[in-house]
């Protein structure tokens, strides 16, 4: 491990330039929360949020003051973090989160005013967030996207979301993919055409996507600088999550396999059983199936691992 490293990374699927300082111990960070009863965990960059299995309300850990320091308007935003809401789903880009309430309404918070202030009204079933762009899918009708896209430069080349309803969406740097009702993929933006076949879920990192085929095997496409594609494991899985340059998947026994960027212990997943993974920029979190605690591993510089 190097003493200091400046990397250009996609964090939680979002591109950002920042300095990474090594963990104080010089070793891999790994932590299991003492609290239990979590239903969903979402890893960002410097903040992790999770929802309770009892009432779906949210708790967060990490550098939430950093959200305020990085917020592009300089206004007080911490008071707008929606505590007390019952969430249907959460998703994180880098320094921002978007969620769907149990009524399907969109709320975004964090450091990007273009995401927080421009969220659409209505009822939605799926939401996906990147650093500059978020997209939400209603039960019927086309995807709605908002934000400023890559570096505020307008829509990337080839940004043409499908007009039909979708089952799921995945938004990354300059590209996105939608899971169509027939299981095929429709990808748009800079990454190119979607692979053929039928899928049950998808997720995207900095410049790669991975999908779970209907037979449980994993297919990844896009950039392979850190083995995001060539390191794809064989076997069958039931869930997966993509971080910046790494991906992790869970098999039917709750055991996790990770591949791609091999730094900060990103590929050193703990033993299972785990369920519902979330890949952040340089760490991953999952909920243990045996006791409902949250287990995170990787890089914990901002104290974002749940306690």
BELFENFEN-V629204 format. One record per backbone hydrogen bond with DSSP energy under -1.0 kcal/mol. CO is the residue of the C=O (numbers start at 1). NH is the residue of the N-H. Records with the same first field share a line. If there is no record, write none. Layout:
# BELFENFEN-V629204
CO: NH, NH
This chain:
# BELFENFEN-V629204
5: 20
7: 18
9: 16
14: 11
16: 9
18: 7
20: 5
23: 26
29: 298
31: 296
37: 53
40: 51
42: 49
44: 281
46: 63
47: 44
48: 61
49: 42
50: 59
51: 39, 40
52: 56
56: 87
57: 52
59: 50
61: 48
62: 64
64: 68
65: 69
66: 70
77: 80
78: 81
81: 83
82: 85
86: 102
89: 100
91: 98
94: 45
95: 111
96: 93
97: 109
98: 91
99: 107
100: 88, 89
101: 104
104: 124
105: 101
107: 99
109: 97
111: 72
112: 115, 116
113: 117
126: 137
128: 135
132: 148
133: 130
134: 146
135: 128
136: 144
137: 125, 126
144: 136
146: 134
148: 154
149: 152
150: 153
156: 159
158: 160, 189
168: 179
170: 177
174: 190
175: 172
176: 188
177: 170
178: 186
179: 167, 168
180: 183
183: 199
184: 180
186: 178
188: 176
198: 214
201: 212
203: 210
207: 223
208: 205
209: 221
210: 203
211: 219
212: 200
213: 216
216: 237
217: 213
219: 211
221: 209
224: 227
227: 231
229: 232
239: 250
241: 248
244: 206
245: 261
246: 243
247: 259
248: 241
249: 257
250: 238, 239
251: 254
254: 274
255: 251
257: 249
259: 247
263: 266
265: 268
267: 269
273: 289
275: 287
278: 285
282: 299
283: 280
284: 297
285: 278
286: 295
287: 275
288: 292
292: 38
293: 288
294: 33
295: 286
296: 31
297: 284
298: 29
300: 303
307: 34
